Amino acid sequence: MSGHLIAGFDAGQTKTRCRLSHWYKNQWHPIAEGNGSGVIHLQAADGAKHFELALRSSFNKAITTAGLAPEKALISAAAVGASGIEHDTPLQTQAEQLLGHCLHITANQCLATGDERVALHGAFPQGAGIVLISGTGMICIGRNDQGEEHRCGGWGWLLDGGGSAQDIGQQGLQLSLRMADGRLTEWPLRQALWGAINCSTPAAVKALVVQANFGAAGFARLAPLVVAAAEKGDQRAMKIVQRSAISLAEAVKGVATNLQLSAPCIAGSGGGFKHLKIFREQIVQAIAEHLPDARWVKPDGDACDGALQLALGRLKLNQE
């Protein structure tokens, strides 16, 4: 088949996915997908090394699955979405250079962007819509019919975690310390949280959370316990869940207002949204109160689809 071979990458902390597709006669013709290693923030120590390994391993798996020899896998354009890559920053330039180097193409054939943008272009490849992501972190991004995009949230868990699993877990742990030192009455949630992190004293909790390997992911792992307590009737846990849901509703409304979307279509994603049932219910309720005309929809595609769409845009731009 002639046409253009295009690669789209969804680079996550756990794994990186590469999807290969032919763009031929104005249609996508899927070829294969491959999983590789995960990434860390590109600015972190060894960030570039992890980024390059993730791209290479997932791409090699994809071409092997497709039965392509490396010398036959000539890529016309590629795009990658990864957390922390901001538009028009040196980090974006670095990521595009690394992507080009891995695929043996020039940097201007590549696009690197945040994971939220590939999610948006996958969910809504053509028209307007809003993507709400609540996982370890949170971010909300949308696009209107004029192609304008706006994003709320996603500024890092130290500054702006409201609406994320990290936020719920952190608030739960804060609550447990208030129980432990007598500011609040004891409740089973404290034992559940401390058992999960193998701590028996407030001092041990304090020492644990400042460790370099704890961070946002460490707090996020505790979110299901807080949500489970809310399901069992713990009103203090429920207030945490509700506050976090309201934070997401505010982000959605901020995007809708800036893009002048009066009745937006919303697609939800992320582990917190998908797997924490009561949390998801509270999100839906909070958004209904903030944006009564909003509609929840199933996304058209995933982040790899969005990366392919963005790579196609880069290809077309280079052909002009």
C-alpha positions in Angstrom: 0.0 0.0 0.0 1.3 3.4 -0.9 0.4 6.6 1.1 2.0 7.6 4.4 3.1 5.5 7.3 2.3 7.4 10.5 3.1 6.7 14.1 1.2 7.8 17.2 2.5 7.4 20.7 0.8 7.5 24.1 3.6 7.8 26.6 2.6 6.9 30.2 4.4 6.2 33.4 3.5 2.5 33.3 3.8 1.8 29.6 4.1 3.5 26.2 1.9 2.5 23.3 2.8 3.0 19.7 0.1 2.7 17.0 1.1 2.5 13.3 -1.4 3.4 10.6 -1.3 4.1 6.9 -2.9 7.3 5.7 -4.1 6.5 2.2 -6.8 8.1 0.0 -7.9 10.3 2.9 -8.5 7.3 5.1 -6.8 5.5 8.0 -5.7 1.9 7.5 -4.6 0.5 10.9 -1.5 -1.6 10.8 -0.3 -2.6 14.3 0.3 -1.5 17.9 3.1 -2.2 20.3 3.7 -1.6 24.0 7.0 -0.5 25.4 8.4 0.8 28.7 7.1 3.8 30.6 8.4 7.3 30.8 9.2 9.7 33.6 9.1 13.5 33.4 11.5 14.6 30.6 13.1 17.1 32.9 13.9 14.6 35.6 17.2 12.9 36.0 17.5 10.3 33.2 14.2 11.6 31.8 15.6 11.7 28.2 17.0 8.2 28.6 13.6 6.8 29.7 11.8 8.8 27.0 14.0 7.5 24.2 13.8 3.9 25.5 10.0 4.1 25.7 9.7 5.3 22.1 12.1 2.8 20.7 10.7 -0.2 22.6 7.1 0.5 21.7 7.9 1.3 18.1 10.0 -1.8 17.6 7.2 -3.9 19.1 4.7 -2.3 16.7 6.8 -3.0 13.6 7.5 -6.5 14.7 3.8 -7.1 15.2 3.2 -5.7 11.8 5.8 -7.9 10.2 7.9 -5.0 9.0 11.6 -5.0 8.7 13.1 -1.8 10.3 14.5 -0.6 7.0 10.9 -0.9 5.5 9.3 1.1 8.4 9.7 4.5 6.8 7.7 7.0 8.9 6.3 10.1 7.2 5.2 11.8 10.5 4.8 11.0 14.2 3.4 12.5 17.3 3.7 11.6 21.0 1.6 12.7 24.0 3.3 12.7 27.4 2.6 14.3 30.7 4.4 17.6 31.4 5.2 18.6 27.8 3.9 22.2 27.5 3.4 23.9 24.1 6.1 26.3 22.9 8.7 25.3 25.5 12.2 24.0 25.2 10.9 20.7 26.6 8.6 20.3 23.6 11.5 21.0 21.3 13.7 18.4 23.1 10.9 15.8 22.9 10.4 16.3 19.2 14.1 16.0 18.6 14.2 12.7 20.6 11.2 11.4 18.7 12.8 12.2 15.3 16.1 10.6 16.4 14.4 7.4 17.4 12.4 7.1 14.1 15.2 8.4 11.9 13.2 11.4 10.6 13.6 15.1 11.0 12.2 17.0 14.0 9.8 19.0 11.8 8.1 15.7 10.9 7.4 15.2 14.6 5.0 16.7 17.2 5.4 16.3 20.9 2.6 17.5 23.2 0.9 16.9 26.5 -1.1 13.8 27.1 -4.2 15.8 27.4 -4.0 17.1 23.8 -3.7 13.6 22.3 -6.7 12.6 24.5 -8.7 15.5 23.2 -7.9 14.9 19.5 -8.7 11.2 20.0 -12.0 11.8 21.7 -13.1 14.6 19.3 -11.1 14.2 16.1 -13.2 16.8 14.2 -15.7 18.8 16.2 -15.9 20.6 19.5 -15.8 18.9 22.9 -14.2 18.7 26.3 -12.1 15.9 27.8 -11.9 15.6 31.5 -9.1 13.5 32.9 -8.9 12.4 36.5 -6.2 9.9 37.3 -3.2 10.3 39.5 -3.4 13.9 38.3 -6.1 15.9 36.7 -6.6 18.1 33.7 -9.4 19.4 31.6 -9.1 20.5 27.9 -11.5 21.4 25.2 -11.9 22.7 21.7 -14.6 24.7 19.9 -15.8 24.6 16.3 -13.3 27.3 15.4 -10.4 25.0 16.4 -9.5 27.1 19.5 -8.4 25.1 22.5 -8.3 25.9 26.2 -7.1 24.0 29.2 -7.8 24.2 32.9 -5.8 22.4 35.5 -2.8 20.1 35.1 -0.3 22.4 36.7 1.3 19.7 38.9 0.1 18.1 42.1 2.1 20.5 44.3 0.1 23.4 42.9 -3.1 22.2 41.5 -4.2 18.6 42.3 -7.9 19.2 43.1 -10.0 16.6 41.3 -7.3 13.9 41.1 -6.8 10.6 42.9 -3.7 12.2 44.5 -5.8 14.9 45.9 -8.3 12.4 47.4 -5.6 10.2 48.9 -3.7 13.2 50.3 -6.8 14.7 51.9 -7.6 11.3 53.4 -4.1 11.0 54.9 -4.4 14.6 56.3 -7.7 13.6 57.9 -6.1 10.5 59.5 -3.5 12.6 61.2 -6.2 14.8 62.7 -7.8 11.6 64.1 -4.5 10.4 65.4 -3.6 13.5 67.4 -7.1 14.0 68.8 -8.5 16.8 66.7 -11.1 14.4 65.3 -12.7 11.2 66.7 -11.2 8.0 65.6 -12.7 6.3 62.5 -11.9 3.0 60.6 -10.5 5.1 57.7 -7.3 5.9 59.7 -6.5 2.2 60.3 -7.2 1.4 56.7 -4.9 4.1 55.3 -2.1 3.5 57.8 -2.3 -0.2 57.2 -1.9 0.4 53.4 1.3 2.3 54.0 2.6 0.2 56.8 2.7 3.0 59.4 1.7 3.0 63.0 2.5 6.5 64.2 2.1 10.0 62.9 5.8 10.4 62.8 6.1 7.4 60.5 3.5 8.9 58.2 5.4 12.2 58.1 8.7 10.4 57.3 7.2 8.3 54.6 5.5 11.0 52.5 8.7 13.0 52.1 10.5 10.1 50.5 11.4 10.7 46.8 9.6 7.5 45.7 6.3 8.4 47.4 5.1 11.6 45.6 1.8 12.0 43.8 1.5 8.3 43.0 1.9 7.3 46.7 -1.0 9.5 47.6 -3.1 8.4 44.6 -2.8 4.7 45.7 -4.8 5.7 48.8 -7.7 7.2 47.0 -9.7 3.9 46.6 -9.7 3.5 50.4 -11.1 7.0 50.9 -13.8 6.4 48.3 -14.6 3.0 49.9 -15.0 4.8 53.3 -17.4 7.3 51.6 -19.4 4.4 50.2 -19.7 2.9 53.7 -21.2 6.2 55.1 -18.1 8.0 56.4 -19.3 11.6 55.9 -15.9 13.1 56.3 -14.6 10.9 53.5 -17.6 11.8 51.4 -16.9 15.5 51.8 -13.4 14.9 50.4 -14.8 13.1 47.4 -17.4 15.9 46.9 -14.8 18.7 47.1 -12.6 16.9 44.6 -15.6 16.4 42.2 -16.5 20.1 42.5 -12.9 21.0 41.6 -13.3 19.1 38.3 -16.7 20.7 37.7 -15.1 24.1 38.1 -12.4 23.1 35.5 -15.0 21.9 33.0 -17.0 25.1 33.4 -13.8 27.2 33.0 -13.0 25.5 29.7 -16.6 25.8 28.5 -16.7 29.5 29.4 -13.4 30.4 27.7 -14.4 28.5 24.5 -18.0 29.8 24.6 -19.4 26.3 24.6 -23.0 26.6 25.9 -23.9 22.8 25.8 -20.6 21.0 25.6 -20.0 17.3 24.9 -17.8 15.9 27.7 -15.8 12.7 27.6 -14.3 11.4 30.9 -11.2 9.4 31.3 -8.5 8.4 33.7 -8.4 5.8 36.4 -10.1 7.9 39.0 -13.0 8.7 36.8 -13.3 5.1 35.4 -12.8 3.0 38.5 -14.0 5.0 41.6 -17.7 4.7 41.2 -19.0 7.1 43.9 -16.4 9.7 42.8 -17.6 9.4 39.2 -21.2 9.9 40.4 -20.2 13.0 42.3 -18.4 14.4 39.3 -21.5 13.9 37.1 -23.7 15.5 39.7 -21.3 18.5 40.2 -21.0 19.1 36.5 -24.8 18.9 36.1 -25.1 21.7 38.7 -22.4 23.9 37.0 -23.3 23.1 33.4 -26.9 21.8 33.2 -26.9 21.5 29.4 -23.6 19.5 29.2 -23.8 16.0 27.7 -21.6 13.0 28.5 -20.5 11.2 25.4 -18.3 8.2 24.5 -15.0 9.3 23.0 -14.5 8.5 19.3 -11.0 7.2 19.9 -8.2 7.0 22.4 -4.9 8.9 23.0 -3.1 6.9 20.2 -5.8 7.9 17.8 -5.3 11.5 18.9 -1.6 11.3 18.4 -2.1 9.9 14.8 -4.5 12.9 14.1 -1.9 15.4 15.3 0.9 13.7 13.3 -1.3 13.8 10.2 -1.7 17.6 10.8 2.1 17.9 11.0 2.4 16.0 7.7 -0.1 18.2 5.9 1.6 21.3 7.3 4.9 20.2 5.8 3.3 19.5 2.5 1.9 23.0 2.1 
